Amino acid sequence: MIGIEFRSDDIPEADRFDFWREMVSRTRSPCDITSTHITDFWARHRLMELGPVTVWPTSFRPARYRRSPRLVRQSDPELYHLTLLLDGRMALDHVGRTDVFGPGDLHIADSSQPYDLRPVDQEDPGAVRGIGVDLPKSLLPLPAHRVRELLGRALPGSVGTAVLLTEFLLGVERQADLLEPRDAPRLGTATIDLVSAWLAHLLDSEAALPPESRQQVMARRVHAFIRRNLHDPELTPPAIAGAHHISLSYLHRIFPPHNDGETVAACIRRLRLEGARRDLADPAHRTTAIHTVAARWGIPRASDLTRSFRAAYGLSPREYRLQALTGARNEGAVDAAPTIRGGSANTG
């Protein structure tokens, strides 16, 4: 597990808001926090240190966060604060701009500049939920005066490179209990690369990014493209390279280092077999023909699925379905099927 989790339920009710205020000011840039829900305040917060980057999924009753010029003078950690809002509506006053953002929006603030972040409706008792990212400004390979153009603005998280960043942050939140401390530095680097690529795209400054960052982002774009197109039997490395306007050799060079050494073809094969495996174990698909399951995952012939499935899991699809749905195997064995790496079966 990565990170420390805080739940206000673990604190006496009378002390919850003060504890929350102190914790947030200690872990982020110091700010004044107020709320109209002090007497019934609640919050949840996980603090994950990923190398030099901090990621903190959080939810809380509406509260206002003000970082005054005085607080900036007293303490400045030289950070960019990025927030992905998932629930609620917030307004931000920052660097002379005022903007409102809602679920799915991103915004970025500079700890060296005052800001006022507040709920649009402070009386609304509903939860504000989001994922915050704090990263040193010195690690962003973009000039500060260009980043300033984006400060305080509501930026959609469902367009272009922002989608990769949003999906990555949501994935880190979902997998926090399964991740290990040794994963933290790699995840921190990936966070910086994705934030850098997102901002560079918004500023039309991709050329300013170092080659490693560009490769990391391209590898993630390819991975997302593969997941979206697993149903297509024509999904092959040459087709993927063409869709991304890169050479096949470049694709083969950049993909494995950013995907635990897995090749493009092996990734396609593994994801297709994992998808078929989920369908075969799903009671809702118990009457679906094997060849239909195969076609759904981009495998034209049932015989190809059978050969690859047996090589990966030691059972035919039919045998696996029977044991998964009847519980004939020893408890836990079905879910313990190995992760697929490599192999010679051609399913994609």
C-alpha positions, 0 to 999 in steps of 0.5 A: 500500500502507498500512502497514509489515509485519514478519515475524520470518523477517527477523530472526535467530532468537535476536533474534526475540522481543526484537525483537517485544517492543520493537516492540509496546511501542513501537507500543502502550501499553508492556507486559511481554511474556513467552512460553514460546516464546522460542527458537522464536518467530515473528510477523507484524505490519502496522502501518497508521496511518489518521489518528489510528487505528492498525490492526494485523493480527497473528499470533504464537506465544502470548505474555502481555502485562501492563501494570502500574500502574507502566507506566501511571504511566510512560506513558499514551497515553490509548488504547482498545485494541480486538482482534478475535480470529480464531484462538486463545483468550485470557484478559483480566484488566482493571478487576476482570473476568476473561473468556476470548474465542475466535475471532470475539470482540471485546474492548476495554481502556483504556490508563489501567488495568492489564491482563493478557492471556494465552493460555489455553494458553501451551504451545500452539504454534499461532498466535494471530491477530487484528486490533488497533485503537488509537484515542484515547479523546477521539475516542469520543463516549461517556462514559468511565464508560459505556465502562468497563462494557464493558472486559475483556468478551468481546463477540461479533463476529457480532451486530448492529453488531459484524458491520459492524465485523468485516467492515470490519476484515477488509476493511482487512486483505485490501485493505491492499496495494491501498490508498493513503496518501490512503485512510488518513484516510477509513478512520480516520474510518470505523473510529471511526464503526463502533466508536462505533456498536458500543459505543453499541448495546451501551450503548443510547446511539445518541442520543449519537452525532453525526449523521455517525456514525449516517449512516456506520453506516446507509450501511454497514448498507444496503450489507451488506443489498444484498450479502446480497439481490442475488438478490432481484429486488424489491431496490429503493431503496423496499424497502431504505428500508422494511427499515431503517425510514427514508424513501426521501429519507433513504436517497438522502441518506446513501448516496452520500457514504459510497459514493464518490458511488454511488447505491443503484440504481447500487450494486445494478446494479454488484454484480449485474453483477459477480456475473454476470461472475464466474459467466460467467468461472467454468469451473464454470458454463460450462454454466449458461444465461445466463438462470439466471445472470441470475436468480441475481443478481436479474435476471428476464430474460436480455435485461435482463442482456444489455443492461446487461452490454454497456453496462458491458463492451462485450460480451454475456454470451455473448461475454464467457463465450466469451472468458473461458473460451477466452482469446481476448482479449488477456491481462489484458483480461478482468480489466480490465473497468471499474468500473460507475458510473451508467448507465441500464440497469435491473437493480435 
